[in-house]
Amino acid sequence: MLFPIRYLQEFEPLGTAGGLYHFRDQIRCGNPDYFFVLNGDVCADFPLIEMLEFHKTHREKQQAIVMATEARPFPLSQK
């Protein structure tokens, strides 16, 4: 399954709700049925296709999936 990916960059921290509000016209451009909001400072392997399929099979309910991360220092070298 292919879907478009668009990167929208804040030039000052707006918070999640502030970013959604600020970019609302760009997010709604093209009248998408679904969209994901991901923070760009987090590296992760989210199962986006599976998440979208789950949402499609449960359309009668509003859904939000929240995944937490843990800040850990990145090892520059391994001994």
HELIX and SHEET records of a PDB file:
HELIX    1   1 GLY A   15  HIS A   22  1                                   8    
HELIX    2   2 ARG A   24  ARG A   28  1                                   5    
HELIX    3   3 LEU A   48  THR A   57  1                                  10    
END                                                                             
